[in-house]
Amino acid sequence: MTPAKTEEKQPTVLEQMGGVSGMLYSSLPVLVFVIVNFATKNLMAAIISSLAAAVVIGVVLALRKGTVQPAISAVFGVGIAAFIAYKTGEAKGFFLFGIWQSVVYGSAFLLSIVVRRPLAGVIWTFLNGRDRSWRDDKATVRDYDIATFVWALVFFARFVVQRWLYDEDQVGWLAVARLAMGYPLMAIALLATVWAVRRADKRLKAAEEAAEAKARSEAEAEDVLARTADDLLTPDMDELKRVVDADSRDRSRD
């Protein structure tokens, strides 16, 4: 027989996001937009340059046979941001979509806590192909509530800071805040999620081991009872033979 195939290693969250290079690539269109807009004072040139940068990133990643997810997200996000900047006629409009996107995400994470489906746990389960047994454990749900709340704080912090910079027409600082409050803060939220996952896995594993031990104990008890009942119901043939022999001897004497 052929040996069983080893289980394929599940990609980490960082790998699913495209790794460090993928995160850097997805940030380039924002830098290109700000640099070109500052250098040329031409909004259309900045829009076209940022869109071109997003497309080039997609081509580079495809040629390297890596994941193109960061590039797709960048093209989609840059496209919407560029459209808003074009319609408003202001460079700061490029950041408006991301600002309000933070409100939507933050609200979704808070709402998931209220309905007892914390998104930190739901998303982690989906990305890693885990079962949903954690929903039945109150302590685990509480841990995921904490991680989800951290995510909500990250998104609302982005909104508050970037909205203030938007109102102050600080396009350059908007770009700085967009990058500084992007993946660095996301890393903090991911750490909170990993903390919750490890606690949940440890707790659920202990519960599974306890359930297995209880099942083994019950099986052993049933086996002992079955053997005892069998012993009680099954006659001892040697003893029966001795009784019959003794009875035969008594009759022969008579």
N, C-alpha and C positions, 0 to 999 in steps of 0.2 A: 504494500500500500504506500502511496505517496504521502510524505509528511504534510500535515495540515499547514495551510498558508498562514503566514504570520499576519496579524491584524495590521492594516495600514495605519500609519501614524496620522492622527488628526492634525490639520494645520492649526496653528495658534491664532489668536485674534489678530496679532500683529501681522502674521502672514496673510490672513484673509483680507486685511486692509492694504496689502501690497508691500508690506515691510517698510523699513525706514526710507528706502529710496522712493517707494510709491507715495509716501506721505510728503516727501520733499517735492516730488514732481507735481503733485496736486496743488502745492503752494506757489509754484512758479508763475502761473498766469496772473495772480494777484500782484506779485512783485513787478512783472513786466508792465502791467497796467499803470501802476503808480509811477514807475521810472519813466516810461514814455510820456505819460501825461505831464509829469514835472519838467521833463526835458524839452518837450515840444509845445506845451500849452495847447495841445490839439486833442480834443476828446475823441474824435473819430479815429485818429491814429492810435490812441491808447486802446480803444475798443478792439480794433482790428488786430493789433499786436498781441493782445491778451488771448483772443480767440485763436490766432495762429499758433501761439505758444501751446495752448491746450491740444490742438490738433497734432502738432509735432510730437508732443509727449506721447500721444496715443500711438503714433506710427513707430516711435522708438521702442516703446514697450512691446508692441506687436512683433517687431523684428527680433527682439530679444526673447520672444516666446515666453514672456512673463505675463503677469496678470494685467489686463487693461482696465480693470474696474476703477482704479484711481483716475485714469485718463477720461473714462466715460463720465464719471462724476464731475470731473473738472470742466469738461466741455459743456455738460448740461448746466452746471451751476454758473459758469462764466457766461454762457449764452443768455441765461435769464438776467444775470447782473448787467451784462452789456446792453440788453434791450431796455432795462429800466433806466440805465444811465443815458441812453440815446433819447428816450422819451422825455426824461426830465431835463436833459440838456446840461446836467451837472455831473462832474466827476464823482461827487460823493454818492450819487445815485447808484453807483456800481456796488456799493456795500449795503444798500437798503434791503435787498432780498435776504442776505445773510442775517441782518439784524432781526427782522421779523421771523425768520426761520427759527432763530434761537427761542423766541417766545413760544412758538408752536411746539417745538421739541420739549422745552421745559414744562409746559402745561401738560403734554402727553405723559411725561414721566410722573408728574404729581398726581394726575388722574389715575394712573395705573396703581398707585399706592392706595388710593381711596377705594378702588374696586377690588383690591386684594389680588391683583395680578401684576406685581412689580416688574417693570420692563427689564430691569437688569437681569433678573432670572429668566424671563421669557426669551429675551434675545440670546442670552448665553446658551440656553437649552437648544434653541433653534440652530445656532451656529455650530454647536458641537455634537448635535445629534443625540442629546441626552433625553431620558424619559422625564415625565412631569410629576414624578412621585413627590418631589419636594413641596408641591402645593399642599400636601396633606400634613406637613409638619409646620406647626405654628412658629417654632424657633427659627427654622430655615426661612420662612416667609418674612419674618422680622429682619433677618440679616439682609435679605434682598431688598427689603424696604429701605434700609439704611443706604445701601449702595445706590439704589434708584434715586433717593433724595440727594445724594452727592451729585449725580448726573443732572438733576433738576437745578441745583445751585450753580453748576458750571454754566448751563445754558442761560439762566437768568442773569448771572454775572456778566456774561458776554453782552446780553441785551442792554443792561443798564449802562455799562461803560461805553459801548459803541454807539448807542443812541445819543448819549451826551456829546460824544465827539462829532457825531453827525449834525446835531443841532448847532454845534460850534464851528461847522465847516472846516474841520481839521482832517483833510483827506489823507495827508501823510501819516498822521497819528492813527487814523482809522486802519490803515494798512498794518501798522505796527501792532495795534490791538488785535486785529484779525488773526495775525500770525502768532503773537505771543499768547493769546487766549484760546488758540486753537488746539493743536496737539499737546502742548505742555499741560494744559488743564485737563484735556482728555486722558492723559496718562494718569493723572491723579484719580479720576473717576474709574479708570480701568483697574487701578490698584485696589480701590474700594470694592469693585466687583470681584476681583480675584480673592480678596479677603473673605467675602461672603461665600464664594464658591467653595473654597477650601474648608470653611466651617461647615457648610452644608454637606459636602462629600464625606467629611469625617463623621458627622452626626448620622447621616443616612447609612454609612457603612457599618457603624456600631449597631444601629437598629437592625440591619439585615443580619449581622452576625448573631445578635440576640435572638432574632426570630428563627434562624437556622438551628441554634443551640436548643431552643425550646421545642422545635419540631423533632430534633433527634431524641431529646429526652422523652417526649411523648411517644415516639415510635418504640423506644426501648422499653418504656413502661407497658405499652400494649403487647409487646413481644413477651415480656415476663408474665403478664396476665394470661396470655394465650397458652404459654407453656404450662403454667400452674393449672389452668382449667383442663388442659389435655392430660396432665398427670392425675388429676382427680377423677376424670371420667374414664381413663384407660386403666383396666385392672392390671395388677402386678402378676404376671404369668407364673413366675417362680413361686410366689406365695400361694397362688391358687393351686399349683401342682402339689405343694406340700400339704395343703388342706385335703385335697382329693386322695393323696396317698395315705394320710392318717386315717381318713374315713374308711378306706379300703381295708386297712389293717384291723380296724375295730370290727368290721363286719366279719373278717376271716376268723377272728377269735370267737365271735358268737357262733 
